[in-house]
Amino acid sequence: MIKLTKLNGTAIVINAELLETVESTPDTIVTLNTGRKILVRDTIDEVIGKVVEYKTSVSGRLNVVRQVKEEAELT
C-alpha cells in the first residue's frame, strides 16, 4: 500500500499492486487496473518512488521469510 494525497488534501492509501498507469496532465492521474482514476498532488516521480519503496519492502520481507524457512529446514 502507498499513501498519496488527493487534490483536496485528503490522504488516500492505494494498493500499489493495482496501479496501471500514472500520468501528468499537469495534475497527476493515477489509473488503477479496475479503471478507476484518481487525481493526486504527488508528482509522477513521487508516486514511482513510493511504489519502488513498497516493492523493495515486500521483496525484503519475502527474502527474510525464505531465509527463516531455509534455516528451519536445516535443523
Residue pairs with C-beta under 8 A, 6 or more apart in sequence:
1 13
1 14
1 15
1 16
1 54
2 13
2 14
2 16
2 47
2 50
2 51
2 53
2 54
3 11
3 12
3 13
3 50
4 11
4 12
4 13
4 14
4 30
4 38
4 40
4 41
4 42
4 47
4 50
5 11
5 12
5 40
5 41
5 42
6 12
6 38
6 39
6 40
6 41
7 27
7 39
7 40
7 41
9 41
12 38
12 40
14 30
14 32
14 38
16 50
16 51
16 54
16 55
18 32
18 33
18 34
19 30
19 31
19 32
19 33
19 47
19 51
20 31
20 32
20 33
21 29
21 30
21 31
22 28
22 29
22 30
22 31
22 44
22 47
22 48
23 29
23 31
23 44
24 43
24 44
27 39
27 40
28 39
28 40
28 41
28 42
28 43
28 44
28 47
29 37
29 38
29 39
29 40
30 37
30 38
30 39
30 40
30 47
31 37
31 38
32 38
40 47
42 50
